[in-house]
Amino acid sequence: MFFKKLHTLTLKSFLPPFIVTLFVSVFLFFLVKVVITYLDDFLGKGLRTIDLVQLFVYAWIAIVPQCIPLAVLLGSIMSFGNLAENYELAAMKSSGLSLFKIIKPAFIFIIILAGLVFLFNNFILPVMELKSQSLLWDIRQKKPTVAIKEGIFYNKIENYALRVGGKSKNKDTLRELFIYDHSTHQGNIIQMYAQSGKMTHTADTSALVLILRNGNRYEEMIDNLHPKKKSMSQLNFKQLQVNIPLEDFKLRRTDENAFKNHGEMLNIWQIDSVHDSISRKVDRRINELRKQSTTYFFARIAATQKLKKDQKLQSIKLFYDSLKNDEFVRCIENAISTVRSNKGIVEVSGSNIMNDRYELIQFETEWHKKIVVCFACIILFFVGAPLGAIIKKGGLGLPVVVAVFFFLAYFILSEGFTSLALDGVLPAWQAIWAPLVIFLPISIFLTYKAANDSAIFDVTSYYMWLVKLFTKKKKLAQNTTNIQ
């Protein structure tokens, strides 16, 4: 019964700050990575609310795994800091419980959470990344909505140029309209002028509707059989409706299959399959280049024999004697051309191999990223829980500062080592797991200190240690003086 209450107390202390921290961190990451980064791509596009809601929901869910390690770190520091500050942790230890038994319920929760994070990264995250990235791509490719300014030609609509002399106060009536229709791709042969008009669009926003009043329409008629013969058609109208297609201004959805080859959109088994196929392609390219080099590029070189000294001199003499021979010069030019061609083939093959290897590194990096987050939750928990027990502070003060410091250190290390992996300096598995290898001894050290009630953040203890050190030195100096 006692242990059930203890487990309940520990979990109740850990879960609220973990959930709040997770929500806040996801919100902040969402603002920075989506809203602020792509704000210019959203403005002026006339996007539907449903499209923005879908994008934000997909992006929000995709950001969650990145924020879970921070939530674990900060939640553990705050929860165990509160327990230590209220002397509840001391009461548990005085009853004979070790630190490991106290944190056991939260640790079991972290183990379950790590498993759920892996399942999320492997099955749900690829789908969310695929939908969010494809929708974001379509939004960024969409043209801004039509915004015609007074007295300036607007030519962002394909095959049309419009000019409006003025607008009414409520902007529903236009004055002095000029329209140049280039849809026939024969030049500026259709022109329309109107004293006034109204602008609206169809129900599905597929076309811009202009209702012109009191104007003229001019069209230059060109005879295809006799291009030099031209005639003019003129139409005077009191009201004329012109429909201008706006297909480029609509949000066109791209097939999601076009984005499925990225590592973020695949699970670990799909990444393994793609990785194997690319590896075979790289091996095939290398074998083809080696075969071509040995059988074609260097065949004559390999077949030649070493010349003796007198043969070399004779060859040089023949070379100088044959400089006036046009056929010999053409042979030299053909040889140079062949060498240049071979060089180009080698460079292209080498570039293709390097691109394939870079793609392999990207897939390897994504494979390890899907797993490393799970272990990051465990290790950062053993950084946060001992820190909370040592600093004995809860709330949003010192624990937040310490948690942000450690998370920034982890984040910077992760990004730095990932860059080294993508640059080919380190293997992908070493680079992705290196931050955890660095943090592992830190977590062991902090857990050991917390289990032994070491006050490593207590300034008074360091002050007393310095006082004792200088006191010993002073006594030693006095004893040395007395002996002399």
N, C-alpha and C positions, 0 to 999 in steps of 0.2 A: 504494500500500500504506500509505503514511504517513497519507494522508487518511482511509482506511478505519478505521485505528486511532484517529485523532483523532475521527472521527464516533462510533465505538463508545464511546470514553471520555466524550465529551460527553453522549451519550444515557444511558449507564449512570450518569452523575453526576446527570442530571436526572430520570429516570423514577422511581427509588425514592422520593425526597422528594415528588414530585408525587402518586404513588399513595397514599402514607401520608397526606399532607395532605388529599387528596380524601376518603379514607375517614373521617378524623377530623372534618373539617368537615361532611360529610353526617350523621354520627352526632350531632354537636352541634346542627345545625339541626333534625334529626329530633326530638331530645329537646325542644327549645324550641317548635317549631311544631306538633308533633303530640301527643307524650306529655304534656308539662306543660300545654299549652293546653287539651286535651280530656280530661284525666285524670278530671275529675268526671263526664264523660259516659260513661266506660267502667266506672266502679266501680258495683257493685251491679246491673248489668244482666243478669248471668248469660249473658254472651256466649260463644258457642262459640269454641274455639281456632282453628278454621279461619277464622272471620270476622275475628278479630283479626290473624291471620297475613296474610290477604289485604289488609286495610287497611294494615298496616305495610309490606308489600312495595310496594303501589301508591304510598304516600306517600313511601317511601324513594327509589324510582326517580324520582318527580316532583321531588324536591329536588335531585337530582344536577346539573342545569344551573345552578342558582343558586350552587353551590359550586365549579364549575370555574374561574371567574376567580380566586377566592381560592387554589385549589390551584396554578394557574399562577403567580401572584404569589409565593407562599411557596416553591413548589418551585424557581423560577428564582433567587430570592435565596439559598436554602440551597445549591443545587448550585454556582452560580458563586462563592458565598462560600467554599465548601469548596475549589474549584479555586484561588482566589486565596490562601486561607490556607495551603495546602500548596505554594505557589509553582509549581503546575502551569500556571496561567494566565500567569505571568511567563515560564516556559520556552517556552510556545507563542509568546508575543509576541517573545521573543528570537530565535526561529527564523525570524522574518520574517512571521508570521501576524498579520493585523489582528483586532480584536475581532469584526468582522462575519463573518469566515471561521470564527472559533472558535464563535460562537453559531449558525452557519448550520444545522447538523443539528437543534438544538433548535427553531430557528425554523420549519424545514420541518415538524417534528412538530406545532408549534402551528398551522400553517396547516391541516394535515390534521385536527387536533382541532377547529378552528373549523368546518370543513365538516361534520364528524360531529355537532357540537353543533347546527348548523342543521337537519340531517336529523332529529336527535332531537327538537328543539323543534317541528318541523313535522309529524312523522308519529307519533312514539311518545308524546311528552308530552301531547298532547290526549287520547289514549286513557287514559293513566294518571291524568290529572286527572279525567276523566269518571268512571272507576271509583272512585277514591279519594273524590271529593267526594260521589258518590251513596251509596256505602256509609257514609261518615261521617254524612251526613244521616239515613239510616235508623237508624243506631246512636243518634244523638242524639234521635230521635223515639221510640225504644223505651222503654217504661216499666221501672222497676227491678223486680227479682224480688220475689216476695211475701216479706215479712219481718214476720210477725205478732209483736208484743210482748205480754207477759203483762199482763192487766188493762186493755188499751187497745183500743178498737174500731178495726178496720182497714177502711177504706172506699175503698181505692184500686182495688179490683176493681169494675168497672162492674156496677151493679144488685145488689151484695151488700155486706153489712156483717158482719164476723166479730169475735168476741171470745173470747179464750182465757184462762181463769183461771190456768192454770199449765202447766208443761212438766216432763217427766222430765229426769234428768241428761243422758241422751244425746239428748234432744229428739225422740224418736220417738213418744212417747205424750203426748197432750194431755188436759187435765182441764177440766171445766166449760166446755163449748163453747156459744156462742150464735151463731146464724146467722139473719140477716134477709134474706129473698129478695124483691127488688123487680123481678124480671125480667118480671113481668106488667104493670108500669107502672101499677098501680092502688093504689099505696101500700104500707104495711107490713102486708100481709095474709097472708104466709107466714112463720112463725117456727119455728125448730128449737132444741131444747135437748138436750144430751147430757152425761152424767157424764164420759165419756172418749171418746177416739177417736184415730185416726192420720191423718196428712196425707202424701200422696204426689202424684205427677202421672203422666199417661199417658206412653207411650214417646216420643211426638212433642211432649211438653210443651204440648199444645194445651188441656189441661184440668187443673184441680186436683182431686184425688180425696180426699174426706174420708170415712173409715169411722167412723161414729158408733156408739156403744154405750150402751144403757140410757138412752133419752131419749124425748122427745115431739116430735111435729110438729103444729103448729096451722095451719090454713088457713081464712081467712074467705071464705065463698062469697057472691058478689054476683050477683044476678039482673039481667041487662042490661035486661030488660023492666020489672022493678020494682026500681029501684035502692034503694028504701028497705027492701026485704025482704032480710035477710041471714041466713046460717046459718053455723055453725061446724063444721069437720071436725077431728077429733083422732085422731092415730095414735100409739099407744104401741109402741115397738120395742125389741128387744134389740140389733139391728144394722141399720144403714141406710147405704147408700152414696150420697153426693151428689157429683155431677160439676159443677164450676163452670168455665165457659169462660174461657180465658186468651188469647184471640186478641190482645188489646191488648198482652200481654206478650211476644209472639213478635216476632222481627225480620222485619218486612215489607219486602221489596225493592221499591223504587220503580222505575218504568220509566225507564231511563237516558235515553230520548229527551227527558224533561222537563228535563234539564240541558244539552242540547246547544246551547242558544242563547247560552251564555256564551263570551266570547272565549278563555278559557283552554282550552276544549274543542274549538276549531276550528283548522285550519291556515290559512295566510295566504290561500289561494285561497277558502276558505269564508268567512273574515272579509271579504274583498273583496266577495263576493256579498251577504252580509248587510248590509255597509256601504252598498252601492249601493241595496238595497231600502229601508233606513231613510232614506237621503237622498231617495229619490223620495217616500217617505211624508211627510217634512218639507216638501218642496216642495209637495206636494199640500195639506197642511194650511195652509201659508202662502197659497197661491193661493185656497183656499176662504174663508179668513178675509178676504182682501183683496176677493174678489168679494162676499162677504156684507156687508162694510163699505160698499162703494161702491154696492151695489144696494138695500140695505135700511136699514142703520143711519143713513147720512147722506144718504139720498135726498132727504128733505124739506129738510134744511139746505142741500144743494147747489142745490136748486131755488128756494129763496127769494131774493128780491132785497133789496138794501140799502135800508133805509128812510131817507127824508129826515128832517130835524130835526122838522118839523111833524107828519109821520106817526108818529114815535116818541112825541111828546107825546100825540097822539090815541090811540095804542095803549095808553099808560099810563093815560090817563083811562078808556078803555073797560074796561081791566083792573080798576081800582078800582070802577067802576060795576057790574061783573058779579060781584063777590065774593059777592053775595047770591043769585046764580043757581046753583041746585044742579046743573044740567046742566054749567055751566062748571067747577064744582069737580070733578065726576066726570071731565071731560076732562083737567083738570090731574092728577088722581090716576092716570088711565090712562097719561098721558105719563110720569109718574114711574115707574110700574110697568114700562113699556116700556124706559125707560132702564136701570133696575136689571137687567132681564132681559138686555138687550144687554151690559151690563157683565159679568154672570155668564158669558155665552157667550164673550166676549173673554178673560176670566180663565182659563176652562177650556181654551180653545184655546191660549192662551199657555203654560199649564202643560204641556199635552201636547207642544207644540213643544220646550219646555225639556227635558222628560224624554227625548224622542227625540234631541236634540242631545247630552245627557249620555251616552246610550247610544252615540252615534257616537264620542264622545271615548274611551269605554272600549274600543271595538273598535280604534280607531286606536292607542291606547296598547299594547294587546296585540300588534297587528301589528308595531310597531317593537320591542317587547321581544324577540320571537322572533329578530330579526336582530341587535340591538345586543349581545347576549351574545357572539356570534361575534367581533365586532371588539373587545370588551372583553378577550377572551383575548389578542389580538395586542398591544394597547396596554399592558396590564398586564405582559405578558412583557417589553416594552421598558422598563418601569419596574423590574421585579424583577431582570433579568439585569445591567444596569449597576449597580444598587445593590449586588448581591452582589460584583461586581468592585471596587467602590469601597470598601465597608466592610471587605472581606477577612476576613469572619467567617462560619463555617458553624455547623451544629448548631442547637440549639433556643434559643439565647440572644437576642442582638441581632437576628438576621434575623427571628425570629418577632415581636418587638416592632415592628420597622420595617414588616413586611408587614401586621400587624394594623392599624397606624396608617393606612397607605395604603388598605387595603381598607375600613376604617371610613369614611374620608373619601369614598371612591367610593360606598359604600352609602348614607351620609347624603345625599350629593348626588343620588343616584338617587331615593331616596324623596322628598326635598324637591321636586325638579323634577317628579316624577310627580304629587305633590299639586297643584302649580301647573297641570299639564295638566288634571287632573280638575276643578279649580275654574274652568277656562276662562281662566286668566290668560295662559297661553302655548299656542301650538299643540302638538299631541301630538308631532310629529316634532322640534320644537325642544327640548322638555322632556326627551324620552327620550335624545336624542343630546348634550345639553349636558354631562353628566359626562365623556363621552369627549373632547369638544372641550376641556374644561379639562385633562384628563390628557394630551392629545396633546403640547402644548408641554413638559410636565414630562418625558415619556418622551424627547422629542428632546434636551432639555437634559442629562438624565442619560446618555443614550447618547453624546452628544458628549463629556461630561466623562470617561466611562469609556474611550472610545477614545483620549483624549489623556492618560490616566493622571493625571487631576486628583484630588487628595486633598481633596475637599470636606468629608469627615467627619473629617479629621485635625485634632485640636485643636492639635497642635504647629505646624502650618503657619500657623494663624490667630495663634497666640502670636508666632511669629517675624515675621509681617507687622506686628503691633502694635508689637513692639520696634523694627523698622526704621522704622515711621512716627514713633514718639516720638523715635528717635535723629535722624532728619532734622529734626524740629521743633526739637530741642535745638541742633543744629549751626547751624540757620538763626538761632536766637535769639542764639547766641554771635557769629556773623558780624555780625549787626545791631549788637550791643553794641560790637564792635571798631571798626566803621566810625564809630560815633558818638564 
